[in-house]
Amino acid sequence: MSGTKNSVLLDTSALIEFFYSTEKGKEIQNVFALNRDMIFIPSIVVAELISVLKREGVEPEEFVGKI
């Protein structure tokens, strides 16, 4: 795919760090700010994230609102 040399692929742990605003999560926040159009999140990561959030009693919509 052309034009994706600055693209970013995020995994479940990165998104959890982002959601809970940890030190690593703040770095991910910068990634969102700098590469908003070039971030890829695989569908399996979305499924894992929803599972983790539900186990922790967090509604997935709360996460989506943070992005």
N, C-alpha and C positions, 0 to 999 in steps of 0.2 A: 504494500500500500504506500503510495507516495505521500510525502508531506507529514509523515508520522514520526520523524526522528525525535521530536520533543514530546512525544506522547507518553502517558503514564498509565500503568496498569496497577490498580489497587486491589489488595486482597482483603479478606475479612478482618484480619487483625489490624490493618491500617485504618479501616473504617470504624472499628470499635474504639481505637485510640482517638480518632477524630471526634466521635460522638461524645466521649467522656472528657474531652479537652485536656488530655494528659500532655506532657512535654512533647512526646512523639506526635500526638494529635495536633499540636500547634504547628508542627512542621507540615503535616498533611493539609492543614488549613491554608498554608502558604501555597501548596501545590494546587489546591482548588483555585486560589486567587490568580496564580500565574498561568495555569494551563486549563482553564475551565472548558474549553472546547476540545481538548485533547486527552481527556481522562476516560479510561476504559474500565468498566467493572463487569466481570463475567457473570453470567446468570447464576452459576453455582455459588458465587460469592454473595449475591443478593439472597439466595435461599438460606445460606448459612447465617447471614446477618439477621434475617427475620427470625430464624430459630433461636439465636442467641438472645436477641432483644425480648422475645416472648418469654423465654426462660427467666429473664431478669425482670419481667413485669413491665416492660416498656412497649408501648404501642409503636409499630413501625412508622406510622404517620409522624410521630414525634421526631424520628430520625430524618425523614424526608424533609420536614420543615426546617431542619438545621442546615441542609445543603443549600 
